[in-house]
Amino acid sequence: MRDDRPDEARRPHLRQTFDEDAELYDRARPGYPTELFDDLTDVAGIGDGCRVLEVGAGTGKATLPLAERGCRITAVELGADMSAVARRNLARFRNVEIVTADFETWPLPREPFDAVVAATAFHWIDPAVRMTRTADALRPGGALAVVTTQHVAGGSEEFFIEVQNCYERFDPATPVGLRPPAARDIDSSDHVDEVARSGRFGPVVLRRYEWDLTYSTEQYLEVLRTYSGHRALAPRARKGLLDCIAGLIDGRYGGRITKRYLTELRVSRAAPAPQPGQLPVHPRHS
């Protein structure tokens, strides 16, 4: 079991791996709970006519539901192949523009956005600039909406204990005895503290969604093939790992397992930018 979280030293390389098979990513990766988009309207004010900048759009997993709600979207995606799939998926929406660019260096438009959305992508942006860049892109009072997704305890729990033997055998970076955390133990304080330290945003509002997804053996292997950590393994080790996992699912779990996800929505509002010579005010957070 490996989560798709970057090692900072390897982040610039690992975030490029998603573009290696954009069609697989589009086919295999799950979307997001409908309730999340309902809450984006309630908490972040995102709805019909809202001008949205999406960072790390991928193939449009979050872009499509936003477009269906009438948002005007500029979606920035680093990978050329991922961008091409996103353009295909969003072709019927005239108010959606897919830009192939590195967000850290992409020139921000003069007109500020009502919201910046980053769905399972914010952790891939350079932490040295991600708060200032997103704040600079927003109008005062505009919303930064960060969506995270993590694997948590639940679903086929025994499988996720047994599968550690495969990871420990074929992936030397795997901690011994690793287990999915309980949803209640997932800590959002790193993001909340980062927002507060920036001095550019108000308090963070959190919403959480637990949901299960059942996979056949091949469907689960396809998901694993989209994760940067799995893709970074040497080919022989990756094949051995995936064969070991497939044997376990087919041999002991009837060819199907269920994975529990925790998706979290983190929304904060942009404060007015500090004037030259003015120290930023660090807001209290909730």
C-alpha positions in Angstrom: 0.0 0.0 0.0 1.5 3.3 -1.1 -0.2 6.7 -1.0 0.3 9.1 -3.9 2.2 11.7 -1.9 5.4 13.4 -3.1 8.8 13.1 -1.4 9.8 16.8 -1.7 13.2 15.9 -3.2 11.6 13.8 -5.9 8.4 16.0 -6.4 9.5 17.7 -9.7 10.2 14.3 -11.2 7.3 12.3 -9.8 4.7 14.8 -10.9 5.7 14.3 -14.5 4.9 10.6 -14.3 1.1 11.1 -14.6 1.5 12.3 -18.2 3.1 9.0 -19.3 -0.3 7.3 -19.7 -3.0 9.9 -19.7 -5.6 7.5 -21.1 -5.0 5.1 -18.2 -5.3 7.9 -15.7 -8.6 9.1 -17.2 -10.0 5.5 -17.3 -8.8 4.3 -13.9 -8.8 7.2 -11.5 -12.0 7.8 -9.5 -13.8 11.1 -9.5 -15.2 12.9 -6.4 -18.3 12.7 -4.3 -21.3 14.7 -5.6 -21.7 16.2 -2.1 -18.3 17.9 -2.5 -19.5 20.0 -5.4 -22.7 20.9 -3.5 -20.5 22.1 -0.7 -18.3 24.1 -3.0 -21.5 26.1 -3.8 -22.4 26.5 -0.1 -18.9 27.1 1.4 -16.9 28.6 -1.5 -19.7 30.3 -3.5 -18.8 28.4 -6.7 -21.7 28.2 -9.1 -23.2 29.4 -12.3 -21.1 32.1 -13.9 -18.3 31.8 -11.3 -14.8 32.4 -12.7 -12.6 29.5 -11.6 -8.9 28.8 -12.0 -8.3 25.1 -11.7 -4.7 24.1 -10.9 -3.5 20.6 -11.9 -6.7 19.7 -13.8 -5.4 16.3 -15.0 -7.9 14.9 -17.4 -10.8 16.9 -16.0 -12.1 14.7 -13.1 -13.1 17.8 -11.2 -13.3 20.1 -14.1 -16.3 18.4 -15.6 -18.6 18.7 -12.6 -17.6 22.3 -12.2 -18.4 23.0 -15.9 -21.8 21.3 -15.5 -22.6 23.7 -12.7 -22.0 26.6 -15.2 -18.6 27.8 -14.1 -16.2 29.7 -16.4 -13.0 27.7 -16.0 -9.4 28.2 -16.9 -7.7 24.9 -16.1 -3.9 24.7 -16.0 -2.3 21.3 -16.4 1.4 20.5 -16.6 1.2 17.5 -18.9 0.5 17.8 -22.6 -1.2 14.4 -22.9 -3.3 15.0 -19.8 -4.3 18.4 -21.3 -5.3 16.7 -24.6 -7.6 14.2 -22.8 -9.1 17.0 -20.7 -9.8 19.1 -23.9 -11.6 16.0 -25.3 -13.6 15.5 -22.2 -14.6 19.2 -21.9 -15.1 19.9 -25.6 -18.8 20.6 -25.3 -18.2 23.4 -22.8 -17.4 26.8 -24.4 -16.6 28.4 -21.1 -13.7 26.0 -20.3 -10.1 26.7 -21.4 -7.4 24.0 -20.9 -3.9 25.6 -20.6 -0.8 23.4 -20.8 1.6 25.1 -18.4 3.6 24.9 -15.2 1.4 26.8 -12.7 4.4 28.1 -10.8 5.6 30.1 -13.8 2.4 30.6 -15.8 1.6 34.3 -16.2 -1.5 35.1 -14.2 -4.3 36.9 -16.1 -5.0 40.5 -15.1 -8.6 39.8 -14.2 -8.7 38.0 -10.8 -10.6 34.8 -10.3 -13.6 34.2 -8.0 -12.1 30.8 -6.9 -9.0 28.7 -7.3 -9.6 24.9 -7.1 -6.9 22.3 -6.8 -8.3 18.7 -6.7 -5.8 16.1 -5.5 -3.1 18.4 -6.9 -2.1 21.1 -4.4 0.6 18.9 -2.8 2.3 18.7 -6.2 2.7 22.5 -6.4 6.0 24.0 -5.2 5.3 24.8 -1.5 7.6 27.9 -1.7 5.1 29.7 -4.0 1.7 27.9 -3.9 0.1 30.1 -1.3 1.3 33.4 -2.8 0.5 32.4 -6.3 -3.0 31.2 -5.5 -3.7 34.4 -3.4 -2.4 36.6 -6.3 -4.8 34.9 -8.7 -7.9 35.6 -6.5 -10.0 38.7 -6.0 -10.3 39.8 -2.3 -12.8 37.4 -0.7 -12.2 34.8 -3.5 -12.0 31.2 -2.4 -9.1 28.8 -2.4 -10.6 25.3 -2.5 -8.2 22.4 -1.9 -9.4 18.9 -2.3 -7.5 16.0 -0.9 -8.1 12.2 -1.2 -6.6 9.6 1.0 -6.9 5.8 1.5 -8.3 5.1 5.0 -9.2 2.1 7.1 -12.4 0.3 6.0 -13.6 -1.7 3.0 -11.6 -4.9 2.5 -9.5 -4.3 5.6 -7.9 -7.8 5.8 -6.7 -7.5 2.2 -4.9 -4.2 3.0 -3.1 -5.9 5.9 -2.1 -8.9 3.8 -1.0 -6.9 0.8 1.7 -5.3 2.8 3.7 -8.5 2.3 3.8 -7.8 -1.4 5.0 -4.2 -0.8 7.6 -5.1 1.7 8.9 -7.8 -0.8 9.1 -5.6 -3.9 9.3 -2.0 -2.7 12.1 -1.4 -0.3 10.8 2.1 0.6 7.7 0.5 2.3 7.7 1.0 6.1 7.2 -2.4 7.8 3.7 -3.0 9.1 2.2 0.0 7.3 -1.6 0.2 7.7 -4.3 2.6 6.3 -5.0 5.2 9.0 -8.5 5.6 10.5 -10.4 8.5 8.9 -10.6 10.2 12.4 -6.8 10.2 12.6 -6.2 12.1 9.3 -4.7 15.4 10.3 -5.4 18.6 8.3 -3.3 20.9 10.5 -0.4 21.1 8.1 -2.6 22.8 5.5 -4.4 24.9 8.1 -1.0 26.1 9.5 0.4 26.8 6.0 -2.7 28.9 5.1 -2.3 30.9 8.4 1.4 31.4 7.9 0.9 32.9 4.5 -1.0 35.8 5.9 -3.0 35.9 2.7 -6.1 34.0 3.7 -8.8 33.8 6.4 -9.8 30.7 8.4 -10.0 27.3 6.8 -13.4 25.6 6.6 -13.3 21.8 6.4 -15.7 19.3 5.0 -15.1 15.5 4.9 -16.6 12.6 2.9 -16.0 8.9 3.4 -16.9 6.6 0.5 -16.2 3.1 -0.7 -15.3 1.9 -4.2 -15.2 -1.7 -5.2 -12.6 -2.9 -7.8 -12.1 -6.0 -9.8 -8.5 -7.3 -9.9 -7.7 -5.6 -13.2 -9.5 -2.3 -12.2 -7.4 -2.2 -9.0 -4.2 -2.8 -10.8 -5.0 -0.1 -13.3 -5.5 2.4 -10.4 -2.1 1.3 -8.9 -0.4 1.9 -12.3 -1.5 5.5 -12.1 0.2 6.2 -8.8 3.6 8.0 -9.0 5.3 5.8 -6.5 4.3 2.6 -8.3 5.3 4.1 -11.7 8.7 5.1 -10.2 9.6 1.5 -9.3 12.0 -0.4 -11.5 10.0 -2.4 -14.2 10.9 -5.8 -12.7 10.0 -4.7 -9.2 6.7 -3.1 -10.4 5.7 -6.3 -12.3 6.5 -8.4 -9.3 4.5 -6.2 -7.0 1.5 -6.1 -9.3 1.6 -9.8 -9.9 1.7 -10.4 -6.2 -1.3 -8.2 -5.6 -3.3 -9.8 -8.4 -2.6 -13.2 -7.0 -3.8 -12.2 -3.6 -7.0 -10.6 -4.8 -7.8 -13.5 -7.1 -6.7 -16.2 -4.7 -8.2 -15.0 -1.4 -10.8 -12.3 -2.2 -12.7 -13.7 -5.2 -11.3 -11.2 -7.6 -12.8 -8.1 -6.0 -11.8 -5.8 -3.2 -13.3 -2.6 -1.7 -11.2 0.5 -0.9 -12.4 3.2 1.4 -11.5 6.8 0.5 -11.6 10.0 2.6 -12.0 13.1 0.5 -11.6 16.4 2.3 -12.6 19.9 1.1 -10.5 22.7 2.5 -11.8 26.2 1.8 -10.2 29.6 2.8 -11.0 33.1 1.6 -8.4 35.5 0.2 -7.6 38.6 2.2 -6.6 41.9 0.6 -2.9 41.8 -0.4 -0.6 43.6 2.0 0.6 47.0 0.8 4.3 47.7 0.3 6.0 47.9 3.7 3.0 46.5 5.5 3.5 43.3 7.5 1.0 40.5 6.6 -1.6 39.7 9.3 -1.7 36.0 10.2 -5.3 35.1 10.9 -6.4 32.7 13.5 -7.6 29.4 12.1 -10.3 26.9 12.9 
